[in-house]
Amino acid sequence: MAPAIAAEQGGRQRRAAPRQHSLELTDEPPRHGLPGDTEALLPARARGYRAELGSILLLLVLYVLQGIPLGLAGSVPLILQSKSASYTDQAFFSFVFWPFSLKLLWAPLVDAVYLRGFGRRKSWLVPTQYVLGLFMIYMSTQVDALLGDGRGRGPDVAALTVTFFLFEFLAATQDIAVDGWALTMLSRENVGYASTCNSVGQTAGYFLGNVLFLALESASFCNKYLRSEPQPRGIVTLADFLFFWGAVFLVTTTLVAFLKKENQELIPAKEETKGITDTYRLLFSIVKMPAVLTFCLLILTSKVGFSAADAVTGLKLVEEGVPKEHLALLAVPMVPLQIILPLVISKYTAGPQPLNTFYKAMPYRLLLGLEFAFLVWWAPKVKHEGGFPVYYYAVVVLSYALHQITLYSMYVAIMAFNAKVSDPLIGGTYMTLLNTVSNLGGNWPSTVALWLVDPLTVKECAGAQGHTCATAAATELCTAAGGSCVTTLDGYYVESVVCVVLGFAWWFFLGPKFKKLQDEGQSSWKCRRSN
């Protein structure tokens, strides 16, 4: 619901295990092979998790670090909203969450080019994390100015967007390297722990960078729960948080660079691709297949109906007075639900028709969009001098829990379908492409939804005849003349209704065609390449 939470679902969508191959920076010919298959060819070694506990903990730490930039980026929209940023500014900042949806564009490069003497994954992981750490420390000296001084100078949204876009780009690159390293860092018997480290680590990192930061940054939260004497500021600032985690990145990366060696027991296995050029050619050949092209076009438009609810609702609640730290804390009771839901839903998506679950959950999620609009409309009605009553937060949490059920039903169904149709000979490249398109299908409607809120909002100048509030300059003239701008039509409510209508139109007209894709024969998804 909140932008931070919506970003979590989009930004943290998993990239399939990388299976591209090396184009080494040496004079020797490339050694092609699938990391997963390579491990399978090693002598069988029955090893318990205790024997590789150090590697498991290292993966957990790396995924936690990956979640920190994601969480911080998710917290910035709430900070901007509390500083009265426009929705056009919010739309511009939403491009920050796109790198995790576009990382397929440079993933083949990360997988193929490396220094053998240093390590295939460390060649990218170490410099990327060093840059992240140094960048965080430098930005700790600049971010307060970028957020505005609160005395007439507002946030520099353009600079913040560029800054956090770079953060997310580096985090996405680190994700590619860590995902690949996870396949060879652990033995075949223990490689299943990699997904656990991924899920737990990223969730913990996002929690630290988002929920914990917003709570400690809030003066009201700290004064109410953590201090005996009130202070005008929270316990930490964004600058403090960036400096601390920048130092953690530098220390951790140095330890990894000098103390952790990569597994060199690699045996050539069946060739999948021949390097960077071949990988990009392969991606193009997959997209040209009629079934894949139809899937991409449908999935890119399937989430338009949820865009207003997912991208704008949280910002509107902050605008109506709900404290941003309280909104962030709503994610805490959802964590157990987010762990259990995929396990329960997978029972219904493991069969031959996983998209049936997607289709059945879609109308309920669309209707919850109207429920979210009601919560925004209801907020000022129940707000009192001390804040909001407990029953209001209870309704919000219940609504968000129902939203999570429908969201995960659709998400798990799509992941199951992608795994079902991916050509096993090129599974890594194929499934990564489908997952990336699915992820992008949620990001672009959210950006558009944020951008349209201001143009769709109608305001009138009350108390000063002859003036309007159509533009920022007109608003200043209205205020200078003694009037005030009053919203007569909120663009968010217009969007909420339009999005639900568009969503049901997609469900009614295109949904059956989308479901029909799972009835296509396996030959429709098999990629034919001429080498």
C-alpha positions as CSV (number, residue, x, y, z in Angstrom):
1,M,0.0,0.0,0.0
2,A,2.6,2.5,1.0
3,P,5.1,3.5,-1.7
4,A,7.8,1.9,0.4
5,I,5.9,-1.3,0.5
6,A,5.0,-1.2,-3.1
7,A,8.6,-0.6,-4.1
8,E,9.6,-3.6,-2.0
9,Q,7.4,-5.8,-4.1
10,G,8.7,-4.4,-7.3
11,G,12.3,-3.8,-6.5
12,R,12.9,-7.1,-4.7
13,Q,11.5,-9.4,-7.2
14,R,14.1,-12.1,-7.6
15,R,16.3,-12.6,-10.6
16,A,16.5,-16.2,-11.7
17,A,19.8,-17.9,-10.9
18,P,22.3,-16.6,-13.4
19,R,23.5,-19.2,-15.9
20,Q,25.4,-17.1,-18.4
21,H,29.0,-17.9,-19.1
22,S,32.4,-16.5,-18.9
23,L,34.3,-14.3,-21.4
24,E,37.4,-14.1,-19.2
25,L,39.9,-11.3,-19.4
26,T,42.7,-13.7,-20.1
27,D,44.4,-15.2,-23.2
28,E,42.8,-18.6,-22.5
29,P,39.6,-19.6,-24.2
30,P,36.4,-19.1,-22.2
31,R,35.4,-22.0,-19.9
32,H,31.7,-22.4,-20.6
33,G,29.5,-24.3,-18.1
34,L,26.4,-24.0,-16.0
35,P,27.3,-23.2,-12.4
36,G,24.5,-25.5,-11.1
37,D,25.4,-28.3,-13.4
38,T,29.1,-27.9,-12.7
39,E,28.6,-28.5,-9.0
40,A,26.6,-31.6,-9.9
41,L,29.6,-33.0,-11.6
42,L,31.8,-32.7,-8.6
43,P,32.4,-35.8,-6.5
44,A,29.5,-36.5,-4.1
45,R,30.2,-35.0,-0.7
46,A,27.6,-35.4,2.0
47,R,28.1,-32.2,3.9
48,G,25.8,-30.8,6.6
49,Y,25.1,-27.1,6.8
50,R,27.4,-26.8,9.8
51,A,30.4,-27.5,7.6
52,E,29.5,-24.5,5.4
53,L,28.0,-22.3,8.1
54,G,30.5,-19.6,7.4
55,S,29.5,-19.4,3.7
56,I,25.8,-19.4,4.6
57,L,26.3,-16.5,7.1
58,L,28.3,-14.6,4.5
59,L,25.5,-14.9,1.9
60,L,23.1,-13.8,4.6
61,V,25.2,-10.7,5.3
62,L,25.6,-9.9,1.6
63,Y,21.8,-10.1,1.0
64,V,21.2,-7.9,4.1
65,L,23.5,-5.3,2.7
66,Q,21.7,-5.5,-0.6
67,G,18.4,-4.7,1.2
68,I,19.7,-1.5,2.8
69,P,19.7,0.7,-0.3
70,L,16.3,-0.7,-1.2
71,G,14.8,0.2,2.1
72,L,16.3,3.7,2.1
73,A,15.0,4.3,-1.3
74,G,11.6,3.2,-0.2
75,S,11.6,5.6,2.8
76,V,12.4,8.7,0.7
77,P,9.0,9.1,-0.9
78,L,7.4,9.2,2.6
79,I,10.0,11.9,3.7
80,L,9.3,13.9,0.5
81,Q,5.5,13.7,1.1
82,S,6.0,15.0,4.7
83,K,7.8,17.9,3.1
84,S,4.8,18.6,0.7
85,A,6.5,17.4,-2.5
86,S,4.2,17.3,-5.5
87,Y,3.1,14.0,-7.0
88,T,4.9,15.0,-10.2
89,D,8.1,15.0,-8.1
90,Q,7.1,11.6,-6.6
91,A,6.6,10.2,-10.1
92,F,10.1,11.4,-11.1
93,F,11.6,9.8,-8.0
94,S,9.8,6.5,-8.8
95,F,12.4,5.9,-11.6
96,V,14.7,5.0,-8.7
97,F,13.0,1.6,-8.5
98,W,13.5,0.7,-12.1
99,P,17.1,-0.7,-12.1
100,F,15.9,-4.0,-10.5
101,S,13.4,-4.3,-13.4
102,L,16.0,-3.5,-16.1
103,K,19.1,-5.4,-14.8
104,L,18.8,-8.0,-17.5
105,L,20.3,-5.4,-19.8
106,W,23.7,-5.6,-18.1
107,A,23.4,-9.0,-16.3
108,P,25.2,-10.8,-19.2
109,L,28.1,-8.4,-18.9
110,V,28.4,-9.1,-15.2
111,D,28.2,-12.8,-15.7
112,A,30.6,-13.0,-18.6
113,V,33.5,-10.5,-17.9
114,Y,35.8,-11.0,-14.9
115,L,39.3,-11.4,-13.7
116,R,40.0,-15.1,-13.2
117,G,42.8,-14.5,-10.7
118,F,40.5,-12.4,-8.4
119,G,37.3,-14.5,-8.8
120,R,34.4,-14.4,-11.2
121,R,31.9,-12.9,-8.7
122,K,34.4,-11.0,-6.5
123,S,35.5,-9.1,-9.7
124,W,32.1,-7.3,-9.6
125,L,31.0,-7.7,-6.0
126,V,34.1,-6.1,-4.3
127,P,34.3,-2.9,-6.5
128,T,30.5,-2.5,-6.5
129,Q,30.3,-2.6,-2.7
130,Y,33.3,-0.3,-2.3
131,V,31.7,2.2,-4.6
132,L,28.4,1.9,-2.6
133,G,30.2,2.4,0.7
134,L,32.1,5.4,-0.5
135,F,29.1,6.9,-2.2
136,M,27.0,6.5,1.0
137,I,29.7,8.3,3.1
138,Y,29.9,11.1,0.6
139,M,26.1,11.5,0.4
140,S,25.9,11.6,4.2
141,T,27.5,15.1,3.8
142,Q,25.1,16.2,1.1
143,V,21.7,14.6,1.8
144,D,20.5,17.1,4.3
145,A,20.9,19.9,1.8
146,L,19.1,17.8,-0.9
147,L,16.2,17.2,1.4
148,G,15.7,20.9,2.0
149,D,16.3,23.1,5.0
150,G,12.6,23.5,5.9
151,R,12.9,27.3,5.8
152,G,11.6,27.9,2.3
153,R,14.0,25.7,0.3
154,G,12.3,22.5,-0.7
155,P,13.8,19.1,-1.6
156,D,16.0,18.8,-4.7
157,V,14.1,16.0,-6.2
158,A,16.2,15.7,-9.3
159,A,19.4,15.3,-7.4
160,L,17.8,12.8,-5.0
161,T,16.5,10.8,-7.9
162,V,19.9,10.6,-9.6
163,T,21.6,9.7,-6.3
164,F,19.2,6.9,-5.3
165,F,19.0,5.6,-8.9
166,L,22.8,5.1,-8.7
167,F,22.3,3.4,-5.3
168,E,19.7,1.0,-6.8
169,F,21.8,0.4,-9.9
170,L,24.8,-0.6,-7.8
171,A,22.5,-2.8,-5.5
172,A,21.1,-4.5,-8.6
173,T,24.6,-5.2,-9.9
174,Q,25.6,-6.6,-6.5
175,D,22.5,-8.8,-6.7
176,I,23.6,-10.3,-10.0
177,A,27.0,-11.1,-8.6
178,V,25.7,-12.5,-5.3
179,D,23.1,-14.6,-7.0
180,G,25.7,-16.2,-9.2
181,W,28.2,-16.7,-6.4
182,A,25.5,-18.4,-4.2
183,L,25.4,-21.3,-6.7
184,T,29.1,-22.1,-6.3
185,M,29.8,-20.9,-2.8
186,L,27.8,-23.7,-1.3
187,S,28.0,-27.4,-2.1
188,R,25.2,-29.1,-4.0
189,E,23.8,-30.5,-0.7
190,N,23.5,-27.1,0.8
191,V,22.8,-24.8,-2.2
192,G,19.1,-24.7,-1.1
193,Y,20.1,-22.5,1.8
194,A,20.9,-19.8,-0.8
195,S,17.3,-19.0,-1.3
196,T,16.7,-18.8,2.4
197,C,19.6,-16.4,2.8
198,N,18.2,-14.4,-0.1
199,S,14.6,-14.1,1.4
200,V,15.6,-13.6,5.0
201,G,18.6,-11.3,4.2
202,Q,16.8,-8.9,1.8
203,T,13.8,-8.7,4.1
204,A,16.0,-7.9,7.1
205,G,18.0,-5.3,5.1
206,Y,14.8,-3.7,3.8
207,F,13.4,-3.6,7.3
208,L,16.5,-1.9,8.6
209,G,16.7,0.6,5.8
210,N,13.0,1.4,5.8
211,V,11.0,0.6,9.0
212,L,13.8,1.0,11.5
213,F,15.2,4.1,9.9
214,L,11.8,5.9,9.7
215,A,11.1,5.0,13.3
216,L,14.4,6.3,14.6
217,E,14.3,9.4,12.3
218,S,10.9,10.4,13.6
219,A,11.0,12.9,16.5
220,S,7.5,12.0,17.6
221,F,8.1,8.3,17.7
222,C,11.4,8.6,19.6
223,N,9.9,11.1,22.1
224,K,6.9,8.9,22.7
225,Y,8.6,5.5,23.0
226,L,12.4,5.9,23.3
227,R,13.1,9.1,25.3
228,S,12.4,10.4,28.7
229,E,12.8,14.0,27.6
230,P,11.4,15.2,24.3
231,Q,13.8,16.5,21.6
232,P,13.1,18.3,18.3
233,R,14.7,15.6,16.2
234,G,14.8,11.8,16.0
235,I,17.7,9.7,17.3
236,V,19.2,9.4,13.8
237,T,19.1,11.4,10.6
238,L,19.4,10.2,7.0
239,A,22.9,11.5,7.0
240,D,23.8,9.5,10.1
241,F,22.3,6.4,8.6
242,L,24.1,6.7,5.3
243,F,27.5,7.2,7.1
244,F,27.0,4.2,9.3
245,W,26.1,1.8,6.6
246,G,28.7,3.3,4.2
247,A,31.3,2.3,6.9
248,V,29.7,-1.2,7.2
249,F,29.9,-1.7,3.5
250,L,33.6,-0.8,3.4
251,V,34.6,-3.0,6.3
252,T,32.5,-6.0,5.1
253,T,33.9,-5.7,1.5
254,T,37.5,-5.5,2.7
255,L,37.0,-8.7,4.7
256,V,35.4,-10.5,1.8
257,A,38.1,-9.3,-0.6
258,F,41.0,-10.6,1.6
259,L,39.5,-13.6,3.5
260,K,36.9,-15.3,1.2
261,K,38.1,-17.4,-1.8
262,E,35.9,-18.5,-4.6
263,N,35.4,-22.1,-5.4
264,Q,37.7,-23.0,-8.3
265,E,36.6,-26.6,-8.7
266,L,34.8,-25.8,-12.0
267,I,34.5,-28.5,-14.6
268,P,33.4,-27.5,-18.1
269,A,29.8,-28.6,-18.8
270,K,27.3,-28.2,-21.5
271,E,27.5,-24.9,-23.3
272,E,24.5,-22.6,-23.0
273,T,25.8,-19.3,-24.6
274,K,29.1,-18.2,-26.1
275,G,29.5,-14.9,-24.4
276,I,28.0,-11.5,-24.2
277,T,27.0,-11.1,-27.9
278,D,25.5,-14.5,-28.0
279,T,23.5,-13.9,-24.9
280,Y,21.9,-10.7,-26.2
281,R,21.2,-12.4,-29.5
282,L,19.5,-15.2,-27.5
283,L,17.3,-12.7,-25.6
284,F,16.2,-11.1,-28.9
285,S,15.3,-14.5,-30.4
286,I,13.3,-15.4,-27.3
287,V,11.3,-12.2,-27.4
288,K,10.4,-12.7,-31.1
289,M,8.6,-16.0,-30.4
290,P,4.8,-15.4,-30.8
291,A,3.9,-17.0,-27.4
292,V,6.5,-15.0,-25.5
293,L,5.7,-11.8,-27.3
294,T,2.0,-12.2,-26.4
295,F,2.9,-12.9,-22.8
296,C,5.1,-9.8,-22.6
297,L,2.4,-7.5,-24.0
298,L,-0.3,-8.9,-21.7
299,I,1.8,-8.9,-18.5
300,L,3.1,-5.4,-19.2
301,T,-0.6,-4.1,-19.2
302,S,-2.0,-6.5,-16.6
303,K,-1.1,-4.3,-13.5
304,V,-2.5,-1.0,-14.7
305,G,-5.6,-1.5,-12.6
306,F,-3.5,-1.6,-9.4
307,S,-1.3,1.4,-10.0
308,A,-3.2,4.0,-8.1
309,A,-3.7,1.8,-5.1
310,D,-0.1,0.5,-4.9
311,A,1.7,3.7,-5.8
312,V,-0.4,6.6,-4.4
313,T,-2.4,5.4,-1.4
314,G,0.5,5.5,1.1
315,L,1.5,9.0,0.1
316,K,-2.2,10.1,0.4
317,L,-2.4,8.7,3.9
318,V,0.7,10.7,4.9
319,E,-0.9,13.8,3.3
320,E,-4.0,13.2,5.4
321,G,-1.9,13.2,8.6
322,V,-1.0,9.5,9.1
323,P,2.6,9.5,10.5
324,K,5.0,8.0,8.0
325,E,6.7,6.0,10.7
326,H,3.4,4.4,11.7
327,L,2.7,3.6,8.0
328,A,6.1,1.9,7.8
329,L,5.5,-0.1,10.9
330,L,2.4,-1.6,9.3
331,A,4.8,-3.8,7.4
332,V,5.9,-5.6,10.6
333,P,2.8,-7.7,11.2
334,M,2.9,-8.6,7.5
335,V,6.2,-10.4,7.7
336,P,4.9,-13.7,9.0
337,L,2.1,-13.5,6.4
338,Q,4.6,-12.9,3.6
339,I,6.6,-16.0,4.7
340,I,3.6,-18.3,4.9
341,L,1.6,-17.1,1.8
342,P,4.0,-18.4,-0.9
343,L,4.1,-21.8,0.8
344,V,0.3,-22.0,0.9
345,I,-0.3,-20.5,-2.6
346,S,2.3,-22.8,-4.2
347,K,0.0,-25.8,-3.6
348,Y,-2.5,-24.2,-6.1
349,T,0.1,-23.0,-8.7
350,A,2.2,-26.2,-8.9
351,G,-0.1,-27.8,-11.4
352,P,-0.4,-27.4,-15.2
353,Q,-2.5,-24.2,-15.0
354,P,-0.9,-21.7,-12.5
355,L,-2.5,-18.7,-14.3
356,N,-5.9,-19.7,-13.1
357,T,-4.9,-18.5,-9.6
358,F,-3.7,-15.2,-11.1
359,Y,-7.0,-14.8,-12.9
360,K,-9.1,-15.6,-9.8
361,A,-7.2,-13.2,-7.5
362,M,-7.2,-10.3,-9.9
363,P,-10.8,-9.0,-9.3
364,Y,-10.4,-9.1,-5.5
365,R,-7.2,-7.1,-5.7
366,L,-9.0,-4.5,-8.0
367,L,-11.8,-4.1,-5.5
368,L,-9.3,-3.6,-2.7
369,G,-8.1,-0.5,-4.7
370,L,-11.5,1.0,-4.0
371,E,-11.2,0.0,-0.3
372,F,-7.8,1.9,-0.2
373,A,-9.5,5.0,-1.6
374,F,-12.1,4.7,1.1
375,L,-9.4,4.5,3.8
376,V,-7.9,7.8,2.4
377,W,-11.3,9.5,2.4
378,W,-12.1,8.2,5.9
379,A,-8.8,9.4,7.4
380,P,-9.7,13.0,8.0
381,K,-13.1,12.0,9.3
382,V,-11.7,10.0,12.2
383,K,-8.6,12.0,12.9
384,H,-8.6,13.7,16.3
385,E,-6.1,15.8,18.3
386,G,-4.1,12.8,19.5
387,G,-3.8,11.2,16.0
388,F,-5.9,8.3,14.7
389,P,-8.0,5.8,16.7
390,V,-6.8,2.2,17.1
391,Y,-9.8,0.9,15.1
392,Y,-8.7,2.9,12.1
393,Y,-5.2,1.3,12.2
394,A,-6.9,-2.1,12.7
395,V,-8.9,-1.6,9.5
396,V,-5.8,-0.4,7.6
397,V,-3.8,-3.5,8.7
398,L,-6.7,-5.9,7.8
399,S,-7.1,-4.2,4.4
400,Y,-3.3,-4.5,3.8
401,A,-3.3,-8.2,4.8
402,L,-6.1,-8.9,2.3
403,H,-4.1,-7.0,-0.3
404,Q,-1.0,-9.1,0.4
405,I,-3.0,-12.3,-0.1
406,T,-4.2,-11.2,-3.5
407,L,-0.8,-9.8,-4.4
408,Y,1.1,-13.0,-3.5
409,S,-1.5,-15.1,-5.3
410,M,-0.8,-13.3,-8.5
411,Y,3.0,-13.1,-7.9
412,V,3.5,-16.8,-7.1
413,A,1.3,-17.7,-10.1
414,I,3.4,-15.7,-12.5
415,M,6.6,-17.1,-11.1
416,A,5.3,-20.7,-11.4
417,F,4.2,-20.0,-15.0
418,N,7.6,-18.6,-15.9
419,A,9.3,-21.6,-14.5
420,K,6.9,-23.9,-16.3
421,V,7.4,-22.5,-19.8
422,S,11.1,-21.6,-19.7
423,D,13.2,-23.7,-22.1
424,P,15.4,-25.8,-19.8
425,L,18.4,-25.6,-22.2
426,I,18.5,-21.8,-21.7
427,G,16.6,-21.7,-18.4
428,G,18.6,-18.9,-16.7
429,T,18.3,-16.4,-19.6
430,Y,14.8,-17.4,-20.4
431,M,13.3,-17.2,-16.9
432,T,15.2,-14.0,-16.1
433,L,13.7,-12.3,-19.1
434,L,10.2,-13.3,-18.2
435,N,10.6,-12.2,-14.6
436,T,12.1,-8.9,-15.6
437,V,9.2,-8.2,-18.0
438,S,6.7,-9.1,-15.1
439,N,8.5,-6.8,-12.8
440,L,8.6,-3.9,-15.3
441,G,4.8,-4.4,-15.8
442,G,4.3,-3.2,-12.2
443,N,6.8,-0.3,-12.3
444,W,5.7,1.7,-15.3
445,P,2.0,2.0,-14.3
446,S,3.1,3.2,-10.9
447,T,5.2,5.9,-12.3
448,V,2.4,7.0,-14.7
449,A,-0.1,7.0,-11.8
450,L,2.0,9.2,-9.7
451,W,2.5,11.6,-12.6
452,L,-1.2,12.0,-13.3
453,V,-2.4,12.8,-9.8
454,D,-1.6,16.5,-10.0
455,P,-3.0,17.1,-13.6
456,L,-6.3,15.3,-12.6
457,T,-6.7,17.3,-9.4
458,V,-8.9,20.4,-9.6
459,K,-8.4,23.3,-7.1
460,E,-10.2,26.6,-6.7
461,C,-9.0,29.8,-5.1
462,A,-11.3,30.6,-2.2
463,G,-11.4,34.1,-0.7
464,A,-9.8,35.9,-3.6
465,Q,-12.0,36.5,-6.7
466,G,-10.4,36.5,-10.1
467,H,-7.7,34.1,-9.1
468,T,-7.2,30.4,-9.8
469,C,-4.9,27.6,-8.6
470,A,-4.2,26.0,-12.0
471,T,-0.4,26.4,-11.7
472,A,2.2,26.9,-9.0
473,A,2.5,30.6,-10.0
474,A,-1.3,31.0,-9.8
475,T,-1.4,29.4,-6.4
476,E,1.2,31.9,-5.1
477,L,-0.9,34.8,-6.5
478,C,-4.0,33.4,-4.9
479,T,-2.3,33.2,-1.5
480,A,-0.8,36.7,-1.9
481,A,-4.3,38.0,-2.5
482,G,-5.5,36.6,0.8
483,G,-7.1,33.5,-0.6
484,S,-6.4,29.8,-0.2
485,C,-6.5,26.9,-2.7
486,V,-9.2,24.4,-2.0
487,T,-9.3,21.0,-3.6
488,T,-12.7,20.4,-5.3
489,L,-11.7,17.2,-7.1
490,D,-8.8,15.0,-5.9
491,G,-7.0,13.3,-8.8
492,Y,-6.3,10.2,-6.6
493,Y,-10.0,9.4,-6.5
494,V,-10.4,9.9,-10.2
495,E,-7.4,7.6,-10.8
496,S,-8.7,5.0,-8.3
497,V,-12.0,4.6,-10.2
498,V,-10.4,4.8,-13.7
499,C,-7.7,2.2,-12.8
500,V,-10.3,-0.2,-11.4
501,V,-12.4,0.2,-14.6
502,L,-9.4,-0.4,-16.8
503,G,-8.4,-3.4,-14.6
504,F,-11.8,-5.1,-14.9
505,A,-11.7,-4.4,-18.7
506,W,-8.4,-6.2,-18.9
507,W,-9.7,-9.0,-16.8
508,F,-12.8,-9.4,-18.9
509,F,-11.4,-9.0,-22.4
510,L,-7.7,-10.0,-22.1
511,G,-7.7,-12.2,-19.0
512,P,-9.1,-15.3,-20.9
513,K,-6.4,-14.8,-23.6
514,F,-3.8,-14.6,-20.9
515,K,-5.1,-17.8,-19.3
516,K,-5.0,-19.5,-22.7
517,L,-1.3,-19.1,-22.9
518,Q,-0.8,-22.0,-20.4
519,D,-2.6,-24.3,-22.9
520,E,0.1,-23.7,-25.5
521,G,2.2,-26.7,-26.3
522,Q,5.8,-26.8,-25.0
523,S,7.0,-26.4,-28.6
524,S,5.5,-22.8,-28.6
525,W,7.9,-21.8,-25.9
526,K,11.0,-23.7,-27.1
527,C,13.6,-21.4,-28.6
528,R,15.1,-22.4,-31.9
529,R,18.6,-21.0,-32.4
530,S,20.8,-21.2,-35.5
531,N,24.5,-21.1,-34.3
